[in-house]
Structures are given as C-alpha cells and as structure tokens.
C-alpha cells in the first residue's frame, strides 16, 4: 500500500499547484498566439513560430539557465524586480514560470491545429453577416476550437507535472517551497534506501497524469455530444 510522508505530500500538493497555475496563467496567452499564427498573415511570422517552439527542442536545463540569466539579479529583469521587492529565483513563482515556458509550445501547437481545422466558410459567413473580429472570435472560433484548447491545456498540465530541468535551475530544489514530485524523486534516487519512496512518487505521478488525460477525454466527449444535439 502506498504511504506518503508529510514531506512527500508537500511535493505532491506543490506539483499540482504549479501545474495548475502555469496552465491557467498561460492559456489566454497561448490562445492569442495560436490565433495569430493560424489566421494572421504578416511577414516574418515564421520567426515568431520558431521562437514559440524553441523551448520544445531545447534541453530543459538550457531553458532554465536562460531564465535564470533573465530573472537573476544581474539579468534583464533583475533591477525591475528588485525595485518592486519581488523575487523569482528559488521561489514558487520561478517554478511556475519554468513550467509555463517549457509547456507553452505544446499548448499553442494543440490550439493552433484546432483553429486551422475550422472550416473557413463559417468565419467568412460570420463576417459577411456583419460580425466584427471579436464577435467572430467569441461565437465561431472559440466554440469550434474548444476541444483543441482543452487538449492543449491538458498536455501542458501533464508536462508541468513532470517538469524537472528548467525548474531545478531557476527555482531550485527547496523542500516545501519549490520541490515538486520530479525533484523529490531525484532526491530519493540519490539517497540510500530511497528507492521505494521514489517508486511511490513515480506511481503518484503516473496516477495524476492518467487521471488528467481521462478527465480531458471525458470532457471532450461530453462537449462533442452536446455539440451534436
């Protein structure tokens, strides 16, 4: 039977909070970027697309180090953060930012694919009937791409649950503050006799990831059934 210590429960709870915060905070931005990539035609758009997808191909440790340089005391954001007495490095905010940056390409890619599969005749008919861009976005594009948005958020949440490299560089591995499930597993694998606890946390991580996928699939089927009525 699985047995989790209070230390492990902190890691589990922190992982869920970080994944949820990263997903919810970046979902509106991801939707906007996906809309831009899917429907806006401007020169140099491929550069933006490459920039968005860059964290997907870079090693997470590299992403974390670049974020550390950006948010560190001597980085671009360092003086501004210091002026407002804010800290990102070695805080939960840093863990959220690291997870958000690493998972963002998955979110945008899923939403963009959903938007590109929308029949353009619906959008053209909406514009012909006098609807503005915002009305078309809210009444046509958003409902028709809802399943893609849900899929993107699911992928990002699951990816955030498993984020390790960028998190340990930017947020550190501080128990009760920034130590998520993957970081706790890393600690146990480097501790004599910690294999059983590492396996327990692995099973917990698998359980949550699988539960998220099942919930997403159920919500998607429910939305599809309502749309078919």
TACORQUI-V482313 format. One record per residue. N is the residue number from 0. PHI is phi in whole degrees, 0 to 359 (none if undefined). BURIAL is + if it has 24 or more other C-alpha atoms within 12 Angstrom, else -. Layout:
N,PHI,BURIAL  N,PHI,BURIAL
This chain:
0,none,-  1,292,-  2,224,-  3,247,-  4,282,-  5,298,-  6,297,+  7,291,+  8,297,+  9,298,+  10,296,+  11,295,+  12,297,+  13,294,+  14,299,+  15,295,+  16,294,+  17,296,+  18,296,+  19,294,+  20,295,+  21,298,+  22,290,+  23,291,+  24,289,+  25,265,+  26,302,+  27,297,-  28,294,+  29,298,+  30,296,+  31,295,+  32,294,+  33,297,+  34,299,+  35,298,+  36,291,+  37,275,+  38,240,+  39,267,-  40,248,-  41,222,-  42,296,-  43,80,-  44,295,-  45,296,-  46,293,-  47,296,-  48,298,+  49,295,-  50,294,-  51,296,+  52,274,+  53,302,-  54,298,+  55,286,+  56,252,-  57,282,-  58,300,-  59,305,+  60,295,+  61,295,+  62,301,+  63,297,+  64,293,+  65,295,+  66,294,+  67,296,+  68,295,-  69,286,+  70,261,+  71,292,+  72,300,-  73,260,-  74,274,-  75,299,-  76,267,-  77,305,-  78,300,-  79,293,-  80,297,-  81,294,-  82,297,-  83,261,-  84,56,-  85,245,-  86,230,+  87,244,+  88,294,+  89,61,+  90,226,+  91,296,+  92,301,+  93,296,+  94,296,+  95,295,+  96,296,+  97,299,+  98,294,+  99,295,+  100,293,+  101,291,+  102,273,+  103,303,+  104,301,+  105,295,+  106,298,+  107,296,+  108,299,+  109,295,+  110,293,+  111,297,+  112,299,+  113,297,+  114,292,+  115,289,-  116,271,-  117,289,+  118,295,-  119,296,-  120,295,-  121,296,-  122,293,+  123,295,-  124,295,-  125,297,-  126,292,-  127,296,-  128,280,-  129,101,-  130,286,-  131,282,-  132,298,-  133,293,-  134,298,-  135,296,-  136,297,+  137,281,-  138,258,-  139,243,+  140,291,+  141,298,+  142,297,+  143,286,+  144,253,+  145,300,+  146,296,+  147,292,+  148,298,+  149,297,+  150,295,+  151,296,+  152,294,+  153,295,+  154,299,+  155,292,+  156,298,+  157,296,+  158,294,+  159,293,+  160,298,+  161,259,+  162,292,+  163,229,+  164,301,+  165,292,+  166,293,+  167,291,+  168,282,+  169,275,+  170,257,+  171,79,+  172,231,+  173,259,+  174,304,+  175,81,+  176,239,+  177,229,+  178,279,+  179,267,+  180,303,+  181,299,+  182,290,+  183,293,+  184,298,+  185,301,+  186,298,+  187,294,-  188,290,-  189,257,-  190,246,-  191,304,-  192,81,-  193,266,-  194,299,-  195,294,-  196,289,+  197,297,+  198,296,+  199,300,+  200,292,+  201,299,+  202,295,-  203,297,+  204,297,+  205,297,-  206,300,-  207,294,+  208,297,+  209,294,-  210,297,-  211,296,+  212,295,+  213,295,-  214,296,-  215,296,+  216,295,-  217,295,-  218,295,-  219,295,+  220,294,-  221,295,-  222,294,-  223,295,-  224,294,-  225,293,-  226,291,-  227,281,-  228,286,-
